[in-house]
Amino acid sequence: MSGSERVRDIVIVGGGAAGWLTAGVLAAEHRAGQKDDRRDGGIRVTVVESPDVRTLGVGEGTWPSMRDTLRRMGVSESAFVTACDASFKQASRFAGWVTGAADDHYYHPFSAPQGYGEVNLVPAWSELNGSPRFADLVSFQPQLCEQGRAPKQSATPEFAAVANYAYHLDAGKFGSFLQQFCTTQLGVRHLRGHVTGICARDNGDIAALKLQEQEALTGDLFIDCTGFSAVLLDGHYGIPYVGVGDVLFCDTAVAAQVPYPGAEAPIASATLATAREAGWIWDIGLPTRRGVGYVYSGAHTTAEAARQTLADYIRQTGGGEMPEPRGIALNPGYRETFWHRNCVAVGISAGFIEPLEASALALIELAARMIGDELPPTRALMDVVARRFNERFRTRWGRIVDFLKLHYLLSRRDDSAFWIDNRVPGSVPDRLRELLELWRFRPPSSRDFPESEEIFPAASHQYVLYGMGFRPERSVHRRRLDDPQVAAQCFQAVAQRARKYLAGLPTNRELLDHVRAHGLPRV
Ligand SMILES: Cc1cc2nc3c(=O)[nH]c(=O)nc-3n(C[C@H](O)[C@H](O)[C@H](O)COP(=O)(O)OP(=O)(O)OC[C@H]3O[C@@H](n4cnc5c(N)ncnc54)[C@H](O)[C@@H]3O)c2cc1C
């Protein structure tokens, strides 16, 4: 391919969530499936997946961004919810992270604090000495979650919200749904084949993929969505991996699918994240089952003890005996470079950090969108786009590491080496340490997170910071935004909204039953 030739043929290797989401975003954005489009400047999108390597099949919590991603692809929300056994998620609820005491919990809801950006509620909340909890005072959403409410009514159109929401979903069904949608509605070509190597051009670009017992597959841009094996970016190009295990210690997971005690059991509106001695347990409620797993540090416990911890949790939370769990080794970190020559990695091949705050699918959406928006028209422009992509995603991965570390660093637990080691100064990134100094005197603000598409904005940092008991010092400056009267009005507005929504919103299960039976109004 010469520098001036058009980029038309996009080949995605891997048929997990990363492969199909990327295919869907690109095909929808560039009208890939329409007749004659390739002649008119359109593209062709091909997904090739190995018949021998199974997809990860975990990854059940999304960010609210998924609503927009699916809407842009042209998906019906009702069809998606039904096919993927999805439920509505409004927050993460952290239990036991601060002290481990029975009443130790806080919410990180998806709705920003009341008056966000217009008023600083932190000084007025601080005056109350920590009660009520920060999120409970500045957002109505924790109350909806405590009562298992849905984020909208049955008359609310698809993808629209009363309260900001994301999804919990069955990862395996999500993959199948996307595959079906992309191939039938968006014209994505689907091939089964195991990639064994590549044919290179003189300049080092990939000209074609060698497939086991099949003809080579040519393309202009190759997207590596091969999960942990990173067949192209690592296997072929040997791009180094930046490990972050010295900051975030969780490197193993053990997961199980747990039945509900009965068909009418409530479906949680939040991901439950419960701290344990060497990590934490996720608990995700779908309409037909729960997905539960313990993410832990292998240096701080044994596989046998971890299984026992998970089994105890499942029993204590009404799930009975643990079904045979699955162990998954994680290698926390990300690639030094994500886009190299005409190859870009998306999904786990680009990196993976423990599923705390569920950012992996959101990163896939962001990567797919940036590739779609900036798809280089010619090979000559690809290096420019690649440089920008690499810069952007290096920043994002760094931000995620900092944000996740915040959850551990602020803990006061001293009942196990895991929690104590997490506070060792050498394990804290410099940027986070600096921000914490600033936040002693003012709350996290958009100045700290200036990117246009920050994955965790200042509001998320406020929820975690104050949820974990961080107490700011009295500010030496009197700022306009700190007005206590305006803050009091905001607290009243939150209480009013909570009352109104609790009176009008169905439970998560009621709404999901309705969606499955009748669907939501389409926009
Ligand atoms: C324990 C755990 C919990 C998680 N929880 C969450 C969560 O709550 N929220 C969230 O957003 N994310 C979560 N994730 C991450 C999420 O699961 C992944 O981001 C998502 O599944 C995407 O995976 P993938 O498509 O990159 O890789 P995979 O699902 O592993 O897919 C890889 C694909 O590549 C193909 N392949 C591999 N080798 C070859 C080859 N040689 N030739 C051809 N094809 C090949 C395979 O056949 C497969 O189709 C979690 C991950 C783990 C491990």
The ligand as an SDF file (V2000), in Angstrom:
LIG
                    3D

 53 58  0  0  0  0  0  0  0  0999 V2000
  -12.3800  -11.0320   35.9470 C   0  0  0  0  0  0  0  0  0  0  0  0
  -12.7430   -9.9780   34.9610 C   0  0  0  0  0  0  0  0  0  0  0  0
  -13.8260   -9.1490   35.2010 C   0  0  0  0  0  0  0  0  0  0  0  0
  -14.1430   -8.1280   34.2890 C   0  0  0  0  0  0  0  0  0  0  0  0
  -15.1790   -7.2910   34.5630 N   0  0  0  0  0  0  0  0  0  0  0  0
  -15.4250   -6.2510   33.7320 C   0  0  0  0  0  0  0  0  0  0  0  0
  -16.4760   -5.3470   33.9770 C   0  0  0  0  0  0  0  0  0  0  0  0
  -17.2430   -5.4700   34.9290 O   0  0  0  0  0  0  0  0  0  0  0  0
  -16.6430   -4.3230   33.1050 N   0  0  0  0  0  0  0  0  0  0  0  0
  -15.8450   -4.1500   32.0240 C   0  0  0  0  0  0  0  0  0  0  0  0
  -16.0010   -3.1660   31.3070 O   0  0  0  0  0  0  0  0  0  0  0  0
  -14.8810   -5.0280   31.7350 N   0  0  0  0  0  0  0  0  0  0  0  0
  -14.6460   -6.0590   32.5550 C   0  0  0  0  0  0  0  0  0  0  0  0
  -13.6700   -6.9500   32.2450 N   0  0  0  0  0  0  0  0  0  0  0  0
  -12.9590   -6.8070   30.9710 C   0  0  0  0  0  0  0  0  0  0  0  0
  -13.8060   -7.3720   29.8330 C   0  0  0  0  0  0  0  0  0  0  0  0
  -14.1220   -8.7010   30.1130 O   0  0  0  0  0  0  0  0  0  0  0  0
  -13.0370   -7.2920   28.5200 C   0  0  0  0  0  0  0  0  0  0  0  0
  -12.6180   -5.9820   28.3110 O   0  0  0  0  0  0  0  0  0  0  0  0
  -13.9230   -7.6890   27.3590 C   0  0  0  0  0  0  0  0  0  0  0  0
  -14.4450   -8.9680   27.5520 O   0  0  0  0  0  0  0  0  0  0  0  0
  -13.1670   -7.6220   26.0610 C   0  0  0  0  0  0  0  0  0  0  0  0
  -12.3490   -8.7330   25.8780 O   0  0  0  0  0  0  0  0  0  0  0  0
  -11.6000   -8.8640   24.4840 P   0  0  0  0  0  0  0  0  0  0  0  0
  -12.5980   -8.8400   23.4030 O   0  0  0  0  0  0  0  0  0  0  0  0
  -10.5040   -7.8760   24.4590 O   0  0  0  0  0  0  0  0  0  0  0  0
  -10.9080  -10.2970   24.5830 O   0  0  0  0  0  0  0  0  0  0  0  0
  -11.5390  -11.7650   24.4870 P   0  0  0  0  0  0  0  0  0  0  0  0
  -12.9270  -11.8510   24.9720 O   0  0  0  0  0  0  0  0  0  0  0  0
  -10.5280  -12.6550   25.1400 O   0  0  0  0  0  0  0  0  0  0  0  0
  -11.5850  -12.0870   22.9350 O   0  0  0  0  0  0  0  0  0  0  0  0
  -10.4320  -12.4370   22.2150 C   0  0  0  0  0  0  0  0  0  0  0  0
  -10.8150  -12.8970   20.8300 C   0  0  0  0  0  0  0  0  0  0  0  0
   -9.6230  -13.0660   20.0740 O   0  0  0  0  0  0  0  0  0  0  0  0
   -9.6850  -14.2780   19.3690 C   0  0  0  0  0  0  0  0  0  0  0  0
   -8.3400  -14.7690   19.1300 N   0  0  0  0  0  0  0  0  0  0  0  0
   -7.3610  -14.9990   20.0300 C   0  0  0  0  0  0  0  0  0  0  0  0
   -6.2580  -15.4820   19.4020 N   0  0  0  0  0  0  0  0  0  0  0  0
   -6.5540  -15.5210   18.0670 C   0  0  0  0  0  0  0  0  0  0  0  0
   -5.8490  -15.9140   16.8980 C   0  0  0  0  0  0  0  0  0  0  0  0
   -4.5920  -16.3780   16.9560 N   0  0  0  0  0  0  0  0  0  0  0  0
   -6.4790  -15.8360   15.7080 N   0  0  0  0  0  0  0  0  0  0  0  0
   -7.7540  -15.3780   15.6180 C   0  0  0  0  0  0  0  0  0  0  0  0
   -8.4630  -14.9750   16.6930 N   0  0  0  0  0  0  0  0  0  0  0  0
   -7.8690  -15.0620   17.8960 C   0  0  0  0  0  0  0  0  0  0  0  0
  -10.5040  -15.2120   20.2510 C   0  0  0  0  0  0  0  0  0  0  0  0
  -11.0660  -16.2720   19.5120 O   0  0  0  0  0  0  0  0  0  0  0  0
  -11.5670  -14.2260   20.7600 C   0  0  0  0  0  0  0  0  0  0  0  0
  -12.6020  -14.1500   19.8070 O   0  0  0  0  0  0  0  0  0  0  0  0
  -13.3670   -7.9780   33.1240 C   0  0  0  0  0  0  0  0  0  0  0  0
  -12.3130   -8.8440   32.8650 C   0  0  0  0  0  0  0  0  0  0  0  0
  -11.9850   -9.8210   33.7740 C   0  0  0  0  0  0  0  0  0  0  0  0
  -10.8270  -10.7230   33.4890 C   0  0  0  0  0  0  0  0  0  0  0  0
  1  2  1  0
  2  3  1  0
  2 52  2  0
  3  4  2  0
  4  5  1  0
  4 50  1  0
  5  6  2  0
  6  7  1  0
  6 13  1  0
  7  8  2  0
  7  9  1  0
  9 10  1  0
 10 11  2  0
 10 12  1  0
 12 13  2  0
 13 14  1  0
 14 15  1  0
 14 50  1  0
 15 16  1  0
 16 17  1  0
 16 18  1  0
 18 19  1  0
 18 20  1  0
 20 21  1  0
 20 22  1  0
 22 23  1  0
 23 24  1  0
 24 25  2  0
 24 26  1  0
 24 27  1  0
 27 28  1  0
 28 29  2  0
 28 30  1  0
 28 31  1  0
 31 32  1  0
 32 33  1  0
 33 34  1  0
 33 48  1  0
 34 35  1  0
 35 36  1  0
 35 46  1  0
 36 37  1  0
 36 45  1  0
 37 38  2  0
 38 39  1  0
 39 40  1  0
 39 45  2  0
 40 41  1  0
 40 42  2  0
 42 43  1  0
 43 44  2  0
 44 45  1  0
 46 47  1  0
 46 48  1  0
 48 49  1  0
 50 51  2  0
 51 52  1  0
 52 53  1  0
M  END
$$$$
